């Protein structure tokens, strides 16, 4: 497993957390929620891509 993947996920998490705090304190809770959801979707897309690569590797390994 790449350490880069962990750093990418952590960077997205930190960025979303900072934006969420800034938007919440300025009274824009709805935009803060949308920012959190967008960050979650970005991380899920990265994780799903890596899981897809894992399944492709397993399929190639066993010759299916």
C-alpha positions in Angstrom: 0.0 0.0 0.0 1.3 3.4 -1.0 2.0 5.9 1.7 1.0 8.5 -0.9 -2.6 7.3 -0.7 -2.7 7.9 3.0 -1.2 11.4 2.6 -3.7 12.3 -0.1 -6.6 11.2 2.0 -5.2 13.1 5.0 -4.6 16.3 2.9 -8.2 16.2 1.7 -9.4 15.7 5.2 -7.4 18.6 6.6 -8.5 20.9 3.7 -12.2 20.0 4.2 -11.9 20.5 8.0 -10.4 23.9 7.6 -13.0 25.0 5.0 -15.8 23.6 7.1 -14.6 25.6 10.2 -14.3 28.8 8.1 -17.6 28.4 6.5 -19.4 27.5 9.7 -18.0 30.5 11.5 -19.0 32.9 8.8 -22.6 31.6 9.0 -22.7 29.5 5.8 -23.5 26.1 7.3 -25.2 24.8 4.1 -22.0 25.5 2.1 -19.9 23.9 4.9 -22.1 20.7 4.6 -21.7 20.7 0.9 -17.9 21.0 1.2 -17.9 18.1 3.6 -19.9 15.9 1.3 -17.7 16.9 -1.7 -14.6 15.9 0.3 -16.2 12.6 1.2 -17.0 11.9 -2.4 -13.4 12.7 -3.5 -12.0 10.3 -0.9 -14.5 7.6 -1.9 -13.6 7.9 -5.5 -9.9 7.5 -4.7 -10.6 4.5 -2.5 -12.9 2.8 -5.1 -10.3 3.3 -7.8 -7.7 1.6 -5.6 -10.1 -1.3 -4.8 -10.7 -1.7 -8.5 -7.0 -1.9 -9.1 -6.7 -4.5 -6.4 -9.5 -6.7 -8.0 -7.8 -6.3 -11.4 -4.5 -7.5 -9.9 -6.2 -10.5 -8.2 -8.0 -11.4 -11.4 -4.7 -11.3 -13.4 -2.9 -13.2 -10.7 -5.4 -16.1 -10.8 -6.0 -15.9 -14.6 -9.7 -15.3 -14.6 
